[in-house]
Amino acid sequence: MKYLIAGLGNIGSEYSETRHNIGFMILDAWAKASDIVFTGGRYAQTAETKLRNRQTILCKPNTYMNLSGKAIRYWLEKEKVPLQNLLVIVDDIALDPGIIRIKPSGSDGGHNGLKSISEILGSNDFARMRIGIGSEFSKGRQSDYVLGQFTESQLTDIKPAIDKAVDAVKCFVLEGIQPAMNRYNTKAGKKKESNSE
């Protein structure tokens, strides 16, 4: 049984550990803790690990956020991973920093990475984990905000959320989407329906 865990972000040192790259940060934390290494491949950097008998592929697309679907489709097909075993990790400005929301499907919510995946796969029926990054920006400055670094106060919430998110992904692989939702979805912190770009 195979699973594809896709953490979205933008490649390049200028984007490292920016708010929009929370998906990369979560997969990097997992890899570091598990002593596994990402290697370069077509459309993505990937790393493999096993959770019990479940082969798990961690995927960081190198296509930039707006073309994430290209990488996801390629790796789903290459590794013959069924759609129900895909989990996509993204940032969300509609949630306070560190808030986790896992859902089995849904709209892209204005997130360009999810939009690309939905368009290329022709479906919204894939699991996604949204990590709150807050929305402390003035009108017209959303792009600058999501592509900027976390503030010190935000990091207070983000750092433990990253560890919790890794545990949530493992729960998704080992037990399924419903237990992961029940155990790891944060009960409060939603502010609005719109999402990051």
C-alpha positions, 0 to 999 in steps of 0.5 A: 500500500502506497501513500503520497504526502505532498507538501506545497511550497516554492523552491529557491533560497529566497522562499525558504521557511516563508509562510507559503512554504509551510508544506515544505517545512513540515516534510523537512521536519519529518525527514530530519526526525526520521533521518531520511533524505530528499533526492531530486527527481522529475518535477519534485524532490522526494523521500521515501519511508515506511510506516509499518507496511505502508510505503510513504512518499514525501513529495516537495514539488519543484514546479513552483506553487502555481503548477503543483498539479503537474508534479502531483499527477506525475508522482501519483502515476509513477508510484501508482498511488490511488487518489484516496492515498494522497494528502496535500499540505498547504498554508491557509491565511483564513486560519490563525497561525498553527491551526490545523484543518484536515479535510477529505475533499473540498474546494481550492479556497483560492489557494493556487496550489490546490487549484492547480492540483484540482484542475490537473487531476480533474477532481477535488476529491483528495485529502488536504491539510491546511495550516494556519499562517494568519492574515496580518497584512493590509489590503493589497499586501497578501502576496508580500505576506504569504511570501514573507517570513514568520514573525517571532510571535507566529513562530511560537504557534507554528513550531509546535504545529509543525510537529503536530502536523507530522503526527497527523500525517502519520495518523492519516497513513496508518489509521485513515482520514477520519481518525486524523481529523478527529484527533488533530483538527484544532477546535478554534481559530477559523476567521474567514473563508478566503485562502492564500493565493 
